[in-house]
Amino acid sequence: MEFKTKSYSNISEIVDAGNRELWDEFITSDSSSNFLQSWDFYEFHASRGKDIIRRIALDRSGQIIAAYAGVVETARRGKHLAIAGGPILDWGNQSLVKDIFRDIREEAFRRNCVFVRVRPQLPLSDASLKLMQNLGLKRAPMYLSVEYAGILNLEKTEEEILAGASQGFRRKLRKAEKNDLTVETSQDVEVMRDFCRLESLHAQRQGYVAFSSDFLTKQFAAFAKNNEVIMYTAKKDGEILAMNFMIFYGNEASYHYGVSSELGTKYSAAPLLHLEAMREARQRGITRYNLWGIVDPADTSHRFYGVSEFKRSFGCEELKYTPAHDLVLNPAKYQLTKLIETARKRIRHV
C-alpha cells in the first residue's frame, strides 16, 4: 500500500464533536471504518465513567475532514489514551495527518497520559509502518483491538459464500438445519442476562476470564439505542445453545462476541447464527462481514487458534491491520508499562 503525498492540510480548526449525526455520517463515509470509531461505542465508555475524547477537524467551509475518538484508560502505572480504529482521515495528506497527531498529543498531555496507543484502520504494509515511524510512534508491546481479521464479502451471494466455505462448515450447517434448531433475534437489553450466564459457563470450560455483566450489558444497551446491534440466539426445544452479539455499523457487520454451550457445539448451532446475521447485513446494504480476530495458522499454541480455524472454515479473506503503535509522552513511566505488557503477552499466549 502506498500513500499519495499531499502537502496541504486546509484545517480551519480542531474542536470537540457535539453532534452524533454529523459524526457518524463522516465516520461511515470512510469505507474502511467500523464501530470502533462510532459515536455509540464511546457512549458505552462514558456510561462506565470513562473520560472520552471525540475531536473533529473542520475545513474553512465548516466541513469535517478528519475525526478521532479515544478513551482514557487508567492503571496504577499511569493513564494512557487508547484510539482504536482511528483516526479517520486522508492518510495521504501528510500535513493533515501531522496536525491531527499534534492534537492527539496535546489532548493526551492535558489528561496527564503516559502514552497514546493507536491502532489505525490501515491495512498492514511497509508504507503504513513507515508512516507510523515518521510520526514518532513505536510498535506497542500489546495489541489494541483486533489486528488480524477474517473478512467475508457480502456482495457475493449466499450460495457463492457457501461454495467457498470448507466442507466441514457446510456439513455443520446441514447438521444444524437437520436438528431443527430455531433462531431468535432481540434488541432488548434483557437478553444480556442469558448471554452473560452462557458466557460465564463458556469461560469456565475454555479457561479464560469472562467479561463482567456490567461491561457487556452496557455495550449492548449503547448500540441498541440506535438499532446497531442484534443478539442472535439458537435454541433446541426451548434450550439456548449459542448466542452471537452482532454489531451493524456503516458498511460492516461485526461478529463482536459469541458463546455456546456444550450442547450448542454438539448441534453445530454457530454457523446457523452467522448465516442469519449475514442475511440481515445484506438487507441493511452492508457489504462486509467481519469475523474479527484470527491468528496465524502456524501459531497452534495460541489460545485463539481453535476459534481461528473455525472462522477460516467460512472461506474468509484475511486482513492484517497496521498493529498498535504508541506515542510516548513520559519515557520513564512508559518503560514500566512496556515491561509489564511484554511479560503479560507472553504469559497469556496472545
N, C-alpha and C positions, 0 to 999 in steps of 0.2 A: 504494500500500500504506500503510495506516495502522496504527499500533501502539496497542493498547488500554492505557491508562495504569493501572498498578498501582504502589502506593507501597511495599508491603511486600517484604521480602527473605526472611525466615524462614530465613536461613543459620545453622546451628549452628557449622560450621567449614569451612574450605577446606584440603584436605590433598592430599598426593601420592597418585596412584592406584596400587594394587598388585595389582588383580585383573582379569585380562583379560576374563573372562566378564561381570562386572558392568559393566565399561567399555563393551564392545561392545553389551551389552543396552541401556544407556542411549543410546548414540550412535545406534543403529539405530532406537530408538523415535521419533526425530525423522525425519519422512518426507522432509525435505529433505537429510539428511546423505548423505555418501558416503565413500569410502575415505580421503579427505584427513584425517579425524579418527579413522580406525580404529586399533586397537591395533597391528596388524602393520605399518602404514606407519611407525610410529615405532620398531618393532623393526628395520626396514630402516635408518633413520637411525642408530640405535645401532650397528648392525653395521659402519657406516662410521666409527665413532669419534666421532660427533657427540654433543654434550650435548643431551639431550632433556628435555622437561618434559611431564608429564601431571598435571593437577590436577583435583580434583572438589570441588564444593560439596555439603555434606550438610545436610539439614534436621534438625530436632530429633528426628525419629524414625529418623535414620540413612539416609534415602533420598537418592539422588543427584538434585539438582535443576539442576545445571549442570556443564559439563566443558569443558576445553580442552587441546589438545596442541600443542606447538610444538617447534621445533628451533633451536638457536643456530647461526647462520651466521657464519663468520669471514672477514674481509678485512683488508687492510693498513690500511684507513681506520677499522677498528673492527668490533666484533661487533654483530649485531642478532638479535632473536628473531623468527622467522617463524611465524605462526599461519595456516595455510591452511584454509579451510572451517570456521572456528570463530570464537569459542566456540559451543558448543551449549547453548542456554538459551532461556527465555521472554523474547524481546526486548521484550515489553510490560511486563515487570516492571522498572521503572526502578531501583529500589533494588538488585535482584539484578544487573542489568547493571553498575551502578556498582561494586558490591562485587567483581565478577569482574574488571573492568578495573583496579581498585585492586590486586588480587592479581597481575594480569599485570604491571603496572608494577613492583611490588615484586620479583617473580621476575626480571625483566629487569635491574633495578638491581643485584640480588645477583650477577648474572653480568657486570656492567660493560658492558652493552649500550648502544650509542649511541641506538638506537631500537627500537621494536617495529613490525613490519609485519603487519597483519591484513587478510585477505580473507574477510569473513564470508559465511556461506551464506544471504545475503539477496537476494531479487530487487531490482534497482535501482529506486528510486523517490525522489521528493522527500523522503519521510519517512525513508528509510534514510540519505540523505545528510545530512539534518538531525540524525539521531541520531549519526552519526559526528562531526559538528561539535560537538554538545553534549558529547561525550565528550572533546573536546580533540584529536581526530585530524585530520590533514591528508592530502589526496589524495597518494598516493605517486607518485613520478616513474616507477616501473617496476611492472609487474604482479607479482602473486604468484599463481601458478596461473591457470587459465582464468577469464576474466571474461565471455566471450560464448560460449555453448554451443548446440549443436543437440541437441534432445531428441525422442525418439520415445516415444509412449505404447504400451506393450506390452499394455495392456488391449484394444487393437484387435487384431483377428485378423491373421494374416499376409496374407490376401487384402486386407484393408482398408488395411494399410500399403503394400502394393504398388500398390494402386489410387491411393493418394495420392502415390506417387513419380513422378518425371518419366519421360517416355517413354524418355529416354536411359538412365536407371538400369535400367528394365525390359529394354531392349534389351541392355545389358551383361550382365544376369543370364541372359538367354536364350542369349547368346553363350557364357558360361561353362559353362552346362549342356550346350550343343551340343558344346563342345570336350572333353567327358568329363573334366573336372577332378575330382580327388579331394580330400577334406578330411580331414586328420588332426588329432587333438587330443592334447595332452600336458600333464602337470603335473610332468614330470621336468625338473629344472634343466638337464640336459644339452642340452635343446632350445635353450638360450640360445646355444650355440656357433653354430648355424645362424642364429639371429636376429641376433646381433652381426655375423656375417660379411655377411649381407644388408644390414643397416643401414649398415655401413661403405661398401658399394658404392652404396647408395641416396643416402647423404650426398654422395659424390663427384659423382654425377650431378646432384643438386639444389643443390649448393653450400652446404651447411651443415656445422657441426661435429658429428660423431656423438657420442653418449654413450659413455662408456667401458664396456668389457665388465664391469668390476667393478661399476659403478653399476647397470647393467641386470640383471645376474645376481643380485645381492644383493636387488634388489626382487622379482624373480620368486620367489626362494627364501623370502623372508619371507611372501609371500602364499600360496605353495604349501603351506606347513606346515599351514594350516587350510582348505584347499580353497576358496580365494578367488581363484584365478587359473587360467586355461586359455590355452594357446597354440594358436591355430588356424593350420594350415599347408595351403596349397593347392599341389597338385602336378599335373604332367602328365608321364606316362611316367617317374615317379620323380624328376623335377627340381622343385626348390622354386621356386614362382612368387611367392608372397606369404605374409606371416605377420602375424597380429594378436595382440597381447598384451592379453587381456581380464581385467578385474578384476570380480568379483561380490561385492558387499558391501551388506548391508542391502537397501534397496529399489531399488538401482541397479546396472545393468551398465555398466561404463565402458570405452570404447574408449581404452585407455591409450596404446598405441603401435602403429603399423602400418608395415610396409615391403613393398616389392615390387621385383621385378626388371623389366627392360625387357620380358622375355617375359611377365611377370605382367600388365603393363599391356596388352600386345597381346591377351592372352586374357581380360581382364576378370575377374581372379581375386578382387579385393577384395570385390565385392558378395556373392559366394557365402559368403565367410568371415563377413560380418556377418549374413547370414541364419541361418547355423548358430549363431552366438552368441546371436541373439535367441531361437531355439528353446530353447537351454539356459537362458536367463534365465527364460523362461516356466515351464519345468519346476521352477525354484527358487522360483517365486512372485513373481518380480521384475516390477514394472510400469513401470519407467523405464529407457530405454536412452540413455545419454549419449554422444553422438558427440564431445563436447568441442569444442575451440576452433574457432570460426569468426570471420571478420572481416566488417565492414560491406560489403555488396555494391558500394558505390561506391568502396571502397578498393582499386582494381585494382593499385596499386603495392606492396601489402603482400605479403611473401614467402609468406604462407599463403592468398593469395587463391584459388589453384587448388584446393587441398585443401578450402577452404571451399565452393567451388561443388560439388565432389563430394559433400560432406556434405549440402548443401541439396537435392541431387537425390533424397535419401531422402524428401523431403517433411516434414522435421523442423520442430518448433516451435522458435522462437528464444528463448533465455533469457539475459537480461543480469543478471549478479550485481552487487551493490554492489562497486565496484572497490576495490583495495587502498588502505588508509589507514595512515598512520604516526603512532605515538605517540612524539613526540620526547623523548628523555631528556637528550641532550647537544647543544644547538643548534649550537655551534661546529663540532663534528665532523660533525654531520648535514648542514651546508651543503655540505661536500665531497662527501658521498655523493650529494646531490641534483644537484650539478653534473655529476658523472661519469655518473650513471644517465640523466640527461636527454640528455646527448650520446650515450651508448651506444644509447638507444632510437631516436634519430634516425638513427644510422648503420646500425643493424640493420633499420630499417623494420618495427618491431614495436610 
